Amino acid sequence: MPAKKVGTAGAKQRQRLVKKHGVTTSENDNLSKGMSSLVPKDYRDSGRFIDSVQWNLEWFGAAKSREKDKRRFDLVVDILATLNSDLFVLQEVAGPSEDGRYPGIMDSVAEELTRRVAGDYRVAYTNTGGEQRVAMMWDSDWLRSKSEVAELFERGHYAGNKKKDPFAGRTPLLGYFSLRIPSGKKQEPGADRFDFQNLGVHLKAMEEGAAQRLESAGILADWLKNKAPLTDNDVMIMGDWNVPPDAACWKPFHDMERADTNVHFTDINDQSDFSYLWHANRDQKFVSRIDLTVMSLSSETEYKMAGRVVRWKPIQDAIKESKNITDKKVKDVMKELKDTISDHMPTISRFSIAK
């Protein structure tokens, strides 16, 4: 997509955000001023690519994060403006109140991104989940939702008779989009379109959740194989899966991948990488790679990168300078970024279909 001008929020706009949404920003925060340098250049948007980014924002906009968000709101906006993705799939974000008294936190983010001329963003949330919802935010300059972005099924649809909900109450959010393919020297939106489905998920955590994850994987794999193609053959499932790609509970996707060359899972989620910034203990390098992507693509659709972790540049630099990932310097950088922004890093999928 063409580069979009990113400015600095003005004082009046900041005051209006504070008054309308209860958001306090940090005008003179040094980390905020340099936040765009967190994102390596390879992952910044350009007119040659179609990008979809998924990110768990760790209680963003929640009551428990009110003090953290005074600083974090601007940082998140700066990062999203730098990534400048066509579509963002998000977890752990506070949603709007049922009575309309206040919007969801991503509405405030979309408003600020639009004000900065970083895109004309729209937002949709799951209906339930309170302060830990799944959400999607897309740039309407490039993407049109072909149907309402909505939950795949109602919360608790697969629970009953005292049975545990395989999705732990976090219903997947489904969007069906039509993207205007960039064309010409200026890489502006053209007449040709690329249609695809994107399903955002936040699956059950913890070791004791393995049985629920296995059941949810079976439900999602069945949808991907039998139901999704009735709408479109280009499909992505993105989100926080809470365990690595080689976990036994993902057997339904492992089986699909072996049986269908157009399905990608283990080959696009690098098991040796990490997306979660908690060190488990002194001996382990990191908790794991738990923010994952599965793709079922039509034979003519090709990706440039898929499920790639956007590893923050300060972490990359610290690892280069240190002996290993458990060195104190690396752990200190991770802790600062985790405490300031989120305990997850984003992942990105990129398609090269520009003409």
Protein Blocks (a to p, Z undefined) as FASTA:
>chain_A
ZZdddddddfklmmmmmmmnopacdfklmklmmmmmmpcfklpccfkbccdddddeehgh
iaklmmmmmmmmmmmmmmmmmnopabdcdehiacddfklpaccfklmmmmmmmmnonacc
dddddfbhijmccdddddfklpccfbdcddfbdehklggehiacfklopacddddddddd
dedjkopacfbdcddddddddddehjklmmmmmmmmmmmmmmmmmmmmmmomcdcdedde
hiafkbmklmmmmmmmmmpmkbcfklmmcfkbcfbfcdfblmlmbfbdcbdcdddddfkb
ccfbghiacddfklmmmmmmpmblkbmklmmmmmmmmmmmomcdcddddddfbZZ
